[in-house]
Amino acid sequence: MAGGGCPEQPRLDQEQPPARVGTGLPGDRRHPGARQRAGRAPRPAARRLPGHRPAHAPPTGRLHDARSRRAACAPGGAGAFRCRLRAQLVGRVVHVDHPPHPADADARGRGDPVRGSAGAARSAEGRRRARHRFPRGSVPGNFLHEQLEWIGQEGFDIIHDPNFDARLAQRCERAGWGHRSEDTVAWLRTVVGTPLPPLGARLSDIENTVPEMEFWFPSDELALGALDRLCRRRLLGNTPRPTLPERALHGMLKGFADLVFEYEGRYWVLDYKSNALGSGDAAYTKRAMEEGMAGHRYDIQGAIYMLALHRLLKSRLGDAYDPAQQLGGAIFLFLRGIANPATHGCCLLEPDIELLDGLDQLLAHDHP
């Protein structure tokens, strides 16, 4: 690992917690029990961060990866509660056994370089438009998330595999999106192969990743009003946003981080967003993305995700952990804005120790 300087690196997957129902985070597509109903097949082994070894979850919360959570979300039970700020659906995932032969996308215009270049330019522009015309909503969003989860499980450098396009196209076909497979393959290849401004690196350059990491926090009378005010003070400046109700949550707070990874000694959370902010790449400015995040209260989602990673790093690194040097932050990647030349669809929530300490106090019910 480059530039880490840590005597021991944390492990980001944990043993499976007992079955229970938790509170979904704002912006989280999943809900208790949905993964069992979706009929997911076993995943290939994900790449693990250095330091992986069997261990008990820290008392501050439980984190483990997608493969070990099959029975973690059984619905029902005494005292179960759910607090959903958005209703969501879960997409279907099917194993691919025999991908078809890929079509030769460059066959047209090969005999005429000028004609071929013009055709390629028209094709690129057509795919750019197709990205912004891609259907909106939870079902298309979950379809895209499922494909990115699969790419992450295989390793993002799979885009360099000669069979990648064919395998992903077959997944699109089996999921009922065959009519969008060409656009999806080109789009997600662009997402994985584009340098992201907060990192200066592509996802395909990153090796130490954990896709779909799940966490659970005990919540004893978590005051939503206090949580709302804390995030307003520390995140997204004065951007207007909906107000959370003045109520308390009791039970378990749960969430799924699309991707947790280490790059050059820093640890990050990344969340994919398929939200449409406009009709073209120019719509995905820093201000527009911050307004979109505030409108959906993704600021709270990002704050809780950073707290989950912060707690894990503290438990694994102990006194060697320096959040100022090792905690990167939360990146919200707006997939439709990947070609914006300034932002590439990335909206960053930088780590804030006062925010994380305040969240710890709220979850411990140690607040006024």
Secondary structure, 3 states (H helix, E strand, C coil): CCCCCCCCCCCCCCCCCCCCCCECCCCCCCCCCHHHHHCCCCCCCCCCCCCCCCCCCCCCCEEECHHHCCCCCCCCCCCCCCCCCCCCCCCCCCCCCCCCCCCCCCCCCCCCHHHHHHHHHHHHHHHHHHHHHCCCCHHHHHHHHHHHHHHHHHCHHHHHCCCHHHHHHHHHHHCCCHHHHHHHHHHHHHHHHCCECCCCECHHHCCEEEEEEEEEEEEEEEEHHHHHHHHHHHCCCCCCCCCCCCCEEEEEEEEEEEEEEEECCEEEEEEEECCCCCCCHHHCCHHHHHHHHHHHCHHHHHHHHHHHHHHHHHHHHHHHCCHHHHEEEEEEEEHHHCCCCCCCCEEEECCCHHHHHHHHHHHCCCCC
